[in-house]
Amino acid sequence: MTSQVDLPVSRIRVLVTDNLAQKGVDLIRQTAGFEVEAQNKLSPEALKDLCRDADALIVRSATRVTADLFAATPRLKVVGRAGVGVDNVDVEAATARGVVVMNTPGGNTISAAEHTLSMLLSLAKHIPQATASMKSGKWEKGKFLSVELSGKILGIIGVGRIGSEVARRAKGFNMRVLAFDPFISAEAAQALGVELVDLAELYRQADFITMHTPLTPETRNMISAPTIAQMKDGVRIVNCARGGIVNETDLYAALVSGKVAGAALDVFAEEPTTDSPLFGLPNFISTPHLGAASEEAQEAVAVEIAQQVIDYLQKGIIRNAVNAPSVPLEVLRTLQPYLTLVQKLGRLASQLSEGRLAEIHLGYRGEIASLDCIPLTVASVKGVLDPIHDSVNMVNAMAIAKGRGIRVIESKSTEATDFASLITITLQTDKGKTETAGTLFSRQDPRVVDIDGFRLEAVLDGYLLVFSNLDVPGVIGRIGTLLGQNSVNIAGMQLGREKRGGRAVSIVNVDDPIPAPVLDEIRRMPNIVYAKLVRV
């Protein structure tokens, strides 16, 4: 899907940083009416100065595009990220300033998949260690006894674009592939030739494990001491996705003990990483975030993002935007508060649900039902997929849902409710149903007003502790005391209950993430049904 709006084409200035491949720079330079300046390793102040009269900024991963930068560059219309992740771009600040943020979700897929397989092979065959041995003047043929990939079980956590390509290549090595991904249908998995299992089963069976998920509160430290304990003795672990998914301290202990036979990391919790206890272990190999660093991938994403920026500034065509649907800008201005609401509501519902997603139902009631809700439906689906898919955007959200066998249903009713407009997102999985409803206060402040039939009113912003409990005295006080003892500041709290002494659902807004041990302690408290930390 694309949209087209009229934008001026005279003296369009583009600033490019982070050593974008020359083909991308040349494409902009050769376009009539455009001028381009390429600079690298800019300080924040230098970047701000150069952006003051720029219409577009194109970056890779090094340049930080902050709220301060957007505030100081009123002329800026679009930020292009040559790559998938937009962690270095303040997307919310961009949206507030009306700046479109685009990425290139498909350009590095093959490179990342090939790098993952290279790491798998290097682990199995001890290639880095053998190379280092020979370069030190040794011939230690008997030291590096390898294992074969053929006949082994590969566990893939996340079978999106990259995970799917890894699966296809692993099948070529005659590996049996197990996959965990709650957002892929059984039919799609069968077509890919992988077996869908839950995480516990994947950990129990896999000889090799590789992750291809975004970094979220749910996936942070996914691979840690408790999950490693569930794995087969001698498992080998690869992470070419996001730093922080693997707890490096726990991985070190498992490598030393031999529980994990070998590990390969392309990404680290803190980057750049030049000193780590892992580097001293003979069964650990690493690369400096090279998953997308092939000549072909760098040229592909450079040309792709350059063309996207040109099309937007020259013709108003929006492609691969992470913060704007493919609609005319004048319509976007009207819908923007609702777009923010539904994305946050979708993220909330997604992180609260359990099981494999089969259906997303969007319900629009009241005044909102009289508008064109298609962009809101797309934004809702994007919000639902955000926590588990690192490259979903307004353009590809529906295609990703369809590709994973997820049904998207929309219903409307202009019948009045307690609110002028009410939007409901209901997720149906193989384990049940999760329903969230939200509205705008003062026509711009997104709030959740219902979770699974429990009426409440909470701000949708930042980190939320969502928990259900039996409505007995002392539960709220114990949780508040525990958070205070662990320096977690409470920004707000709302409670909804079915009746006195029955079930209750509460939302606690917190300023910072709640440490995993503290969250586990909350879950173990008497009368707690469930407790989850979500980020919206």
Secondary structure as UniProt FT lines:
FT   TURN            10..11
FT   STRAND          12..16
FT   HELIX           22..29
FT   TURN            32..33
FT   STRAND          34..38
FT   HELIX           44..51
FT   TURN            52..53
FT   STRAND          56..59
FT   HELIX           67..72
FT   TURN            74..75
FT   STRAND          78..81
FT   TURN            87..88
FT   HELIX           91..96
FT   TURN            97..98
FT   STRAND          100..102
FT   TURN            105..108
FT   HELIX           109..125
FT   HELIX           127..135
FT   TURN            136..137
FT   TURN            141..143
FT   TURN            150..151
FT   STRAND          153..157
FT   HELIX           161..172
FT   TURN            173..174
FT   STRAND          176..180
FT   TURN            182..183
FT   HELIX           186..192
FT   STRAND          195..196
FT   HELIX           199..205
FT   STRAND          208..211
FT   TURN            217..221
FT   HELIX           225..229
FT   TURN            233..234
FT   STRAND          235..239
FT   TURN            243..244
FT   HELIX           248..257
FT   STRAND          260..265
FT   HELIX           277..280
FT   TURN            282..283
FT   STRAND          284..286
FT   TURN            291..292
FT   HELIX           295..315
FT   HELIX           329..352
FT   STRAND          357..366
FT   HELIX           367..370
FT   HELIX           374..385
FT   HELIX           386..388
FT   TURN            390..391
FT   TURN            394..396
FT   HELIX           397..403
FT   TURN            404..405
FT   STRAND          407..413
FT   STRAND          421..429
FT   TURN            430..431
FT   STRAND          432..441
FT   TURN            442..444
FT   STRAND          445..451
FT   TURN            452..453
FT   STRAND          454..459
FT   STRAND          463..470
FT   TURN            473..474
FT   HELIX           475..485
FT   TURN            486..487
FT   STRAND          490..497
FT   TURN            500..501
FT   STRAND          503..510
FT   HELIX           516..523
FT   TURN            526..527
FT   STRAND          528..535
//
